[in-house]
Amino acid sequence: MNVSEAIRLKRAVRKFTPDPLPKETILAILNAGRRAQSSKNTQPWHFIAITDKTILQQLSECGDWAGHLAGAAMGVALLSENPEEKFQRLFDLGQCAAYMQLAAWELGVGSCLASIYEPERARQILGFPPELHLRIAISFGYPQVEEELSRVGRAGGRRGLDEIVHWDQW
């Protein structure tokens, strides 16, 4: 699968099989995030890779729409210093997440972003230091049913380029 195809076909997957991810698949996903570009090459991220089902369940309760973490084979918490101090950090974390998700998709692994609305509760669960912040986690796993994959490649309500692109000026 080439990059253009992965971008065109990638979709959010929130229901996963109970199958674990092989170690080499996990490392490929994490390495893709590690290799993401960042502002001034600061690489402002730390990852907590979570495969423990109890921890995934607890983390899934830290966001209103984070329930998919509970069924994932792996969750990745994306940590950084305070993103409010430098707006680029959130952009960098977004690129990091996208790299991981595209690498996972190429390997047949689905994923979905989860907003963490209770970061202090997440800190208690994951034990990360006070100078780091958690706002986004990603669930990863094999898509549960063919129905999940049957929607792949649909337009998904995407607006056309003519609706969003302005040439040279507004």
Secondary structure, 3 states (H helix, E strand, C coil): CCHHHHHHHCCECCCECCCCCCHHHHHHHHHHHHCCCCHHHCCCCEEEEECCHHHHHHHHCCCCCCHHHHHCCEEEEEEECCCCCCHHHHHHHHHHHHHHHHHHHHCCCEEEEEECCCHHHHHHHHCCCCCCEEEEEEEEECECCHHHHHCCCCCCCCCCHHHHCCCCCC
